[in-house]
């Protein structure tokens, strides 16, 4: 090799080494800054009546400067105690959610409640308690399961000027069960409201829900979806409620609500792919749903359509 080529090779090697060191330095600096910001945000979430407590170790936080993505491993999330209920004051008495890996692609840290978020939670474990899973908790415990585990996707954006909240993606996939994916558009939402009831003035602009049960649900991981449990408490409760609503729709001559409820009944009796859409002619205030209207009337307001297959 000629002296000129050797010099060129040395320069190239030193350049690569310098680049690697620079990238490593930037990554370490970025991770350190991100840890500080995340720690500050987590601390704020548990103070001043925060809604939850988030626990993780600094060494389980990673930052990818190229993808601008943040990854946290082994998170425990505990809901904050309710001021009105002193019985759940101890964190040990409140159900904790666990996340094996949280990948954050977008997160607004400028507001107590983020105005934009895009994340994926892998290995999300929900405890089998009535407070978290309702009637499903009992069926899970009967099968010897103490939790429900799946992967969650969430992406939303909030426009404070127009007060529009757009949930672009809310998806959940549970092995042995299947997956669900939803989107929703809301108007007149105040994310900065100090009490939840102030958002009763919010309005529903539209939405979609897709349900895709597993082809062969597992009797262990998805007891509520197996044929053996078609007459179980969960299915029976759903069928009884739908039958009552069907009778109301038939009494009122509400054909569209009848069609939607009939499709829902088929799904409750024998789960299969299902698509639900909300297409109101104009935004429907959430308060309207709590003004003595029955389910068929609410379906008419929201122009609910249910399609099987």
C-alpha positions in Angstrom: 0.0 0.0 0.0 1.4 3.4 -1.0 2.0 6.0 1.7 -0.8 8.2 0.3 -3.3 5.4 0.6 -2.1 4.7 4.2 -2.6 8.3 5.1 -6.1 8.3 3.5 -7.0 5.1 5.4 -5.8 6.6 8.7 -7.7 9.8 8.2 -10.8 7.7 7.4 -10.4 5.5 10.5 -9.9 8.5 12.7 -12.9 10.2 11.2 -15.1 7.2 11.9 -13.8 7.0 15.5 -14.4 10.7 16.0 -17.9 10.3 14.6 -18.7 7.4 16.9 -17.4 9.3 19.9 -19.4 12.3 19.0 -22.6 10.3 18.5 -22.0 8.5 21.8 -21.5 11.9 23.5 -24.6 13.4 22.0 -26.6 10.3 23.0 -25.4 10.3 26.6 -26.0 14.1 26.9 -29.5 13.7 25.4 -30.4 10.8 27.6 -29.2 12.8 30.7 -31.3 15.8 29.7 -34.3 13.6 28.9 -34.0 11.8 32.3 -34.1 15.2 34.0 -37.2 16.3 32.0 -39.0 13.0 32.4 -38.2 12.9 36.2 -39.6 16.4 36.5 -42.8 15.5 34.6 -43.2 12.3 36.7 -42.7 14.2 40.0 -45.3 16.7 38.9 -47.8 13.9 38.1 -47.7 12.8 41.7 -48.1 16.2 43.3 -50.9 18.7 43.7 -53.6 16.2 43.3 -51.9 14.3 40.4 -53.8 11.6 38.7 -51.2 8.9 39.0 -47.8 7.9 40.3 -45.2 6.5 37.8 -42.2 4.5 39.0 -39.2 3.5 36.9 -35.4 3.4 37.3 -33.1 5.9 35.5 -31.1 3.0 34.0 -34.3 1.7 32.3 -34.7 5.0 30.3 -33.1 5.2 26.8 -33.2 7.9 24.2 -32.7 7.4 20.4 -31.7 10.8 19.0 -32.0 9.6 15.4 -35.7 8.5 15.7 -36.3 11.1 18.4 -37.9 8.3 20.5 -37.8 7.7 24.2 -38.0 4.2 25.6 -38.7 3.3 29.2 -38.6 -0.3 30.5 -40.4 -1.8 33.6 -42.8 1.0 34.5 -45.3 0.7 37.4 -48.3 3.1 37.3 -50.5 3.6 40.3 -53.7 5.7 40.2 -53.8 8.6 42.7 -55.9 8.2 45.8 -59.4 9.7 45.6 -59.8 12.6 48.0 -63.4 11.4 48.7 -62.4 7.8 49.5 -60.0 7.4 52.4 -60.0 3.6 52.1 -57.7 3.6 49.1 -55.2 6.1 50.6 -52.4 3.5 50.6 -50.8 2.7 47.2 -50.8 -1.0 48.3 -54.6 -0.9 48.2 -54.8 0.6 44.7 -54.4 -1.5 41.5 -51.1 -0.9 39.8 -50.6 -1.2 36.0 -47.3 -2.6 34.8 -45.7 -1.9 31.4 -42.7 -3.9 30.2 -41.7 -1.4 27.6 -43.0 2.1 26.7 -41.9 3.6 23.4 -42.7 7.4 23.2 -42.5 8.9 19.7 -44.1 12.2 20.6 -44.9 13.8 23.9 -45.8 17.3 24.9 -44.1 18.3 28.2 -45.2 21.9 28.2 -48.6 21.2 29.8 -49.7 19.1 32.8 -52.0 17.1 30.5 -50.0 16.7 27.2 -51.6 18.4 24.1 -50.0 15.8 21.8 -48.9 12.2 22.4 -47.8 9.2 20.3 -46.8 6.1 22.2 -46.8 2.3 22.3 -47.0 0.3 25.6 -45.8 -3.3 25.2 -46.5 -5.8 27.9 -49.2 -3.7 29.5 -50.6 -5.8 32.4 -54.0 -4.8 33.8 -54.9 -6.4 37.2 -57.9 -8.6 37.3 -59.9 -6.4 39.6 -63.5 -5.1 39.2 -62.3 -1.6 39.4 -60.2 -2.1 36.3 -61.9 -4.8 34.3 -65.4 -5.0 35.6 -67.3 -8.3 35.2 -64.4 -9.6 33.1 -62.2 -9.7 36.3 -64.3 -12.5 37.8 -64.1 -14.7 34.7 -60.3 -14.2 34.5 -59.8 -15.1 38.2 -61.9 -18.3 37.7 -59.5 -19.3 35.0 -56.6 -18.7 37.4 -55.4 -15.5 35.8 -54.6 -12.5 38.0 -54.1 -10.0 35.1 -54.8 -9.2 31.4 -51.7 -8.5 29.3 -51.5 -6.9 25.9 -50.0 -4.1 23.8 -51.5 -0.6 23.6 -51.1 2.1 21.0 -52.2 5.7 21.6 -51.9 8.9 19.5 -53.9 12.1 19.9 -53.6 15.8 19.4 -55.3 18.8 21.0 -55.8 22.2 19.5 -56.3 24.7 22.4 -57.5 27.5 20.0 -60.5 25.4 18.7 -60.7 23.1 21.7 -60.7 20.1 19.4 -59.3 16.8 20.7 -58.6 14.2 18.0 -57.7 10.7 19.1 -56.1 9.3 16.0 -55.4 5.9 17.3 -56.4 4.0 20.4 -55.5 0.3 19.9 -55.2 -2.7 22.1 -54.0 -6.2 21.1 -54.2 -9.1 23.5 -52.8 -12.5 22.6 -55.5 -15.1 22.5 -58.2 -12.5 22.4 -57.6 -10.4 19.3 -57.3 -6.7 18.8 -59.4 -3.5 18.9 -58.7 -0.1 17.3 -60.6 3.1 17.8 -60.6 6.8 16.8 -62.6 9.6 18.1 -63.1 13.4 17.4 -64.3 15.6 20.2 -65.0 19.3 20.3 -65.2 22.0 23.0 -62.7 20.0 25.2 -60.9 21.8 28.0 -57.8 19.8 28.9 -56.9 22.4 31.5 -60.1 22.0 33.4 -59.6 21.5 37.1 -62.6 19.2 37.5 -63.8 16.5 35.1 -67.4 17.6 35.1 -66.5 20.8 33.3 -66.0 18.8 30.1 -69.7 17.8 30.0 -69.9 20.6 27.5 -67.6 18.6 25.2 -69.2 17.3 22.0 -68.8 14.1 19.9 -68.0 14.9 16.3 -67.4 11.3 15.1 -65.6 8.1 15.7 -64.9 4.5 14.6 -64.3 1.3 16.4 -63.0 -2.0 15.0 -63.0 -5.3 16.8 -61.1 -8.3 15.5 -61.4 -11.3 17.8 -58.8 -14.1 17.5 -59.8 -16.8 15.0 -59.6 -19.4 17.8 -59.8 -17.7 21.2 -57.9 -19.5 24.0 -60.0 -20.8 26.8 -57.3 -19.7 29.2 -56.3 -16.3 27.9 -59.7 -15.3 26.5 -62.4 -17.2 28.6 -65.1 -14.6 27.8 -64.8 -15.3 24.0 -64.8 -19.1 24.1 -68.0 -21.0 23.2 -68.0 -22.6 26.6 -68.6 -19.2 28.1 -71.3 -18.0 25.7 -73.8 -18.5 28.5 -71.4 -17.1 31.2 -72.2 -14.1 33.3 -70.4 -11.6 31.1 -72.1 -12.8 27.9 -75.5 -13.1 29.6 -75.3 -9.6 31.0 -74.5 -8.2 27.6 -77.2 -10.1 25.8 -79.8 -9.2 28.4 -78.9 -5.5 28.1 -79.0 -5.6 24.3 -82.4 -7.4 24.3 -83.9 -4.7 26.5 -82.6 -2.0 24.1 -83.9 -4.0 21.1 -87.3 -4.0 22.6 -87.2 -0.3 23.0 -86.1 0.3 19.5 -88.8 -2.0 18.2 -91.4 -0.2 20.3 -90.3 3.2 18.9 -90.0 2.0 15.3 -86.3 2.9 15.3 -85.2 0.6 12.4 -81.6 1.9 12.3 -81.0 1.3 16.0 -82.6 -2.1 15.6 -80.1 -3.0 12.9 -77.1 -1.8 14.9 -78.3 -3.6 18.1 -79.0 -6.8 16.2 -75.4 -6.8 14.9 -74.1 -6.2 18.4 -76.2 -9.1 19.7 -74.7 -11.4 17.1 -71.2 -10.3 18.2 -72.0 -10.9 21.9 -73.3 -14.4 21.2 -70.7 -15.4 18.7 -67.7 -12.9 18.5 -66.4 -12.1 15.0 -65.0 -9.0 13.2 -67.1 -5.9 13.9 -67.0 -2.3 12.8 -68.8 0.5 14.6 -69.0 4.1 13.3 -70.4 7.3 14.8 -71.4 9.8 12.1 -73.6 12.5 13.7 -75.0 15.2 11.3 -73.6 17.8 13.8 -71.6 17.5 17.0 -73.5 16.0 19.8 -72.9 17.4 23.3 -71.8 14.7 25.8 -74.4 16.1 28.2 -77.2 15.0 25.8 -76.2 11.4 26.6 -77.2 11.9 30.2 -80.6 13.5 29.8 -82.8 10.5 30.1 -82.3 9.1 26.6 -82.3 5.4 26.1 -79.7 3.5 24.0 -81.7 3.5 20.8 -82.2 7.3 21.0 -78.5 7.8 21.7 -77.7 5.6 18.6 -80.0 7.8 16.5 -78.3 11.0 17.8 -74.8 9.7 17.0 -76.0 7.9 13.8 -74.4 4.7 15.0 -73.8 2.1 12.3 -72.6 -1.5 13.1 -71.2 -3.8 10.4 -70.3 -7.4 10.8 -67.5 -9.2 9.0 
